[in-house]
Amino acid sequence: MSRSSGGTGEFTYAASGVDIDAGERAVTLMRTAVERTRRPEVVGGLGGFAGLFALDTARYRRPLLASSTDGVGTKIALARQLDRHDTVGVDLVAMVVDDLVACGAEPLFLQDYVAVGKVVPERVAAIVTGIAAGCEQAGAALVGGETAEHGDLMDADEYDLAATAVGVVEADAVLGPERVRDGDVVVAMASSGFHSNGYSLVRRVVSAAGLDLAATPAGLGRPLGEVLLEPTRIYALDCLALVAEHGVDGVHAFAHITGGGLAGNTARVLPDGLQAVLDRGTWALPAAVSLLEEHGVPREESERAFNCGVGMVAVVAPEAAEAAVRLLTGRGVPAWVAGTVAGGDTGARLVGTYR
């Protein structure tokens, strides 16, 4: 993992806005957290030019590698505003590994890219420590990364994050629309909050309404800023446990509920001619979403921009539904039957009213 960023004077790298010494200190501060993510397949350690991972192909019949790339988006602006940087790394990992597991892939390793206006070692270390914590939750190794200091492009306190993760799935165990059948059941998994989507709208409402991030609005139970920075729930290992328990005959598809909302993302795992009908009456709209609606966000827009309380869904055979809910709930992920799949129009739609 290279972490780029010495000297004084007009024509030194440091005077030009890149502090190599600060970058090296950041690596020292994050080293322990990164090493905790190590898997047996990782070859070498922190500091190499490339991350090496020895995939044991003997474990698989016909392995397919899966990859996913994403970022955190404007949730970072709230982290900067609140000067808290240890949670957005978890969000980053969640965005990529939970996309990977949607096809049934086990996350193997991840590489991050951290672009900053100025390397502040403690801040960079907090960000990467969060990334490492997310990797631990997902069972993935953090095998490499880059910290790039872009003083000419970004203000000193600005930064942005991106990551790519690689996973593996058996060719005959890939999940998706081709496995979904008429009569399947949609099992919803609760979100931990807004996750990492819709924050341009969230921030606009907070600003326009003059909401105090340090205040605790009715129904939230803690300061609004804390609620909005709540890290994204990582479902990868829970979804893999579900597949291990029921196989591809029982678990047919997963949909990661991100931008586009519950209906929009569920529709992505349905074949032509089948529709998922999701009953709002099976769960309560989160108080934070209700708060934004009270300040002008229309319900239709909430359901397109936010996850509205559901961060992942599993489409399962009807005989597996009850056991799937028990397994997920037993692993600490609140889950429930939210709807069914039936013939008719293609796509997904929400019906009923929230509890």
N, C-alpha and C positions, 0 to 999 in steps of 0.2 A: 504494500500500500504506500504510494508516494504521497507526500503531503507538502507541496511546494510553498514557499513564501520567500543585509547585513551591513552595515557600515554607515558612515555619515558622509556628507558632502553633496555637491550638486549633481555629480554623475555617478551615483551609486544606485544599486537596485532599491535599497531602503528609501533613499530620497525620492525615488520614482514611484514609491507606493507599494513595494513588495518586500516584506520583512521575512527573510529566510529563517532567522533565529526564532521568531515568534511561531512560525510554522512548525519548526522542530520541537518547540516546547509543547505545542498543541498535541503532537503525536505522542510525546511522553505522557501527557495527561490522560489520553484516551486509550493507551495501550492495554491496560488491565481489562477494561470493558470489552474491547475488541477480542482479546484472547479468550474471553468466556464464551464466545460464540463458536469456537473451534469444533469442527466435526472430525472424526477419524480419517475421513477422506482428504482433508486439507493437507497439502504439501507445502512446506516452508512456512514462513511467518511474516509478520508486519515489516514492511520496508522494501520488499522486492518490487520489480518493475511490473510484474504481472502476478495475478493470483492463480495458483495451481490447485486443481481438484481432481483426485484420482477416482473416476467413476468405476465402480466394480460392476462391469457389464455381466459378470457371471450370475448376478442376482436377478437378472431380468431375461425374459424370453425375447422381447423385441422392444427395447426402450426407445421412447421418443423424448427428445429434449424440448422443453417448453420455456419460453422467455417472456418477460413482461417489463415494461419501462414506464415510469410515472414520476410525478412530483407531489408536492404538498399544496401548491397554489397559494392563494392569498391568506390562508390561515396563518402564514408566516408573519403577515403584517400585524396580526393580533399578538403573536408571540413577541414581536419587537416592541409593540405598544406596552405590553405588560412586563417586558424584560424577563421573560421566562422561556428558556430555550431547550429544556430537557424533555419535552413531550413531542415536538414536531418530528423528531427522528422516528418515533414509534409510528406516527401517521404515515411517514414515508414508506416504511417497511410494509405496513398494512395495505397500502395502495397497490403494491406490486405482488406481494405473496398471495393476497386474497383474489387477485385476478388469475394467478397461476392455478390455484386450487380449484377454480371454477371448471377446469377441464379434467380435474382429478389428479393433477400433478403435485408431487411432493416437492416443496421448495428445498433446493440444495444449497445454493450460495447466492450472495448478493454483493454488488459493488455500488458505492455511493459516489456522488459528485456534489461537493459543497463549494459554491461560489460566494465569496465575501468581498465587501468593499475594503475591509481591513481585518487582518487576522488578529483577533483577540483570543489568545490561547484558551482561556477559561470558557469563553462562549463556544468556540469551535468544539472543545472537548465535551461540553454539555450536549451539543447537537449530536455528535457522533456517539456519545454514551447512550442517548436515546435510540439511535439507530441500532446499536448493539443490543439494547434491551428488547427492541422489537424483533431482532433476529433470534434471540433466545426464545421468545414466545412462539416463533414460527418454526423453530428447529433448524434454521438456516445459518450457515457460516457467513460471517462478514470477511470476505477474502481479500478485499482491496478497496481502494477509493482514492479520491483526489480532493485536496483543498486548494482552490485557485483564488488568489488575491487580485481583484480587479478594481484597483483604486481609481482608475480613469473612467470606469463605467458605472460604478456603484458608490453611494455614500458610505461612510465608514461603518455605519450600523446596519447596512443592508446585507442580506444574503438570500440565496435561493438554493433549493435542494432538488436533486433528482437521483434516481437509482434504477438499476437493472437487476433483476433476479432471474436465476435459471433453475428449472425444476425438471423432474423426470416422471413419465407415466408410461405404463405398458400400452402398446399400440391397440390392444384389444380391450383396454379398460378406459379409453378416453370417454369422458362424459359430455353430453350436449344434446341438442335438439333431436338428433336421430334416435335417441333412446326413449324420449318422452312419449307416453301413450295416453290415449283417452281413458279417463278414470283415475289418473295419477293425482296425488295429493301434494299440495304446496305447504311445506313446513317453514315457518318464519323464524328467524333468529334475531333477537333484540339487538339494536345498535346501542353503543355507549353514549351517543350524542349525535352531533352533526357530522361526525367523522371528518372528512377532508373535502367536502363538497358544499357548494352554495355560499362560500364565505364572502364573495363579492357582494351578494345580496344581503347577507347577515350584517356585514360592516356598514353597508349603506343605510340600513334600517337603524342600527345602533347610533350612527352619527346623526341622521335626520331626526330621530326621536329624542336625542340627547340622553340616551340611556347611560347610566353610570356603571362601568365595568366592575367597580368595587362594591356596588350595592347588591343586595340580595332581593330580587323581585319575588312577589308572592308565588308560592308553588315550586320555586327552584331549590330552596334549602341551602344554598351556598351562593357566593358572589357570582354574578353573571360572567365575569371574566374567566373564572375557573370552569364554569359550565361550557363556555365556548372553546376553551383549550383542552377539554377532556380528550385524551388520546383515542384514536380509532381502535375499536375492538379488532383483534386479529383472530380470524376464524380457521386458519389453515389446518392446524392440528386437529381441531374439532371436526372439521369436514372429512379429513382423512380417517379419523376414527370411525365416523359414520360409514364410510365406504368399506373399511376393514370389517365392520360388523355385518353389513348387509350385502356387500358386493355390488356389482353393476346391475344385477337383476333387481336389487331393491332400491338403489340410489341411481337416478337417471341423469340429473343435472343439478348444477349449482348456479345461482346468479348473484353476483356481487352488486349490491345496491349502492351505486355511486351517482354521478351526475346523470340526470334523466329520471331519477326517482324509482319507486318500487315497480310501477306498471311498466315503465320504459325498459328497465333492465331485465325484468322477468320475461318480457316479450322476446328478448334476445336468445332465450334458450328454448323457445317453442317452435315446433315445425309448422309449416303451412297447414291450415285446416284445423288447428287446435288452439283453444283459448283458455287462459287461466282467469278465473273469477276469484278475486281476493276480497274478503269480507272485512271492512274496517271495524266492524263490531267485535272482532276477536282481540283487539288491543286498544290501548289508550294513546291518543296523540300526546307526544312529549310536551311538558309544560313550556319548554324553551321555544318550541315551534308555535304554540298557542300565543306566547308573548309577542312574537314577531307578527303573527296574524292580527293581534290586537292593535299593532302599530302600522297596519296597512297592507301586509302581504296577503293577497287573495289565496284562498284554499287551493285553487287549481295550480297556482304558482308554487305553493309550498310542496305540493305533491310531485312537481316536476323538478324542483331545485334541491329538495332535501330528502333524506331517507325516511323521515316521519316515523322513526322508531324501529325500522327494520333494516338491518345492515347486510343480511345475507339470506337467501332462501334456498331450500333444497326441494327439488321435485322428486318425489319418491313413489314407489308402488304403494297402493293403498294398504296392503298387508304389513308394510314396514313403518307406516306413519306413527303409530302409537309408540313403538319401540324407539324410533328416531327421536321423538320428543323427550322420552325418558333419558336416553343416552346424552343428548345435548344438555338438558337441564342438570343432569348429574355431573357434567363437566363444568358447570358454572355459567352456561350460556342459556338464558331464558329463551324458551322455544315453545311454539304452539302451532296447531293446524290453522292456517290462515285462508285456505281456499282449495279449489279443485281444478282439474284440467278436463275439458270436454270438447267435443267436436263443435264446429261453428266458425265464427269469424276468427281470423288469426290474430294473436296478440294477447294482451292482458288488460284487465280493467278492474277498477275498484268499485265496490258496491257498499251500501249501508252507511251507517254513521259510526264514528269512533265512540268507544265506551266513555 
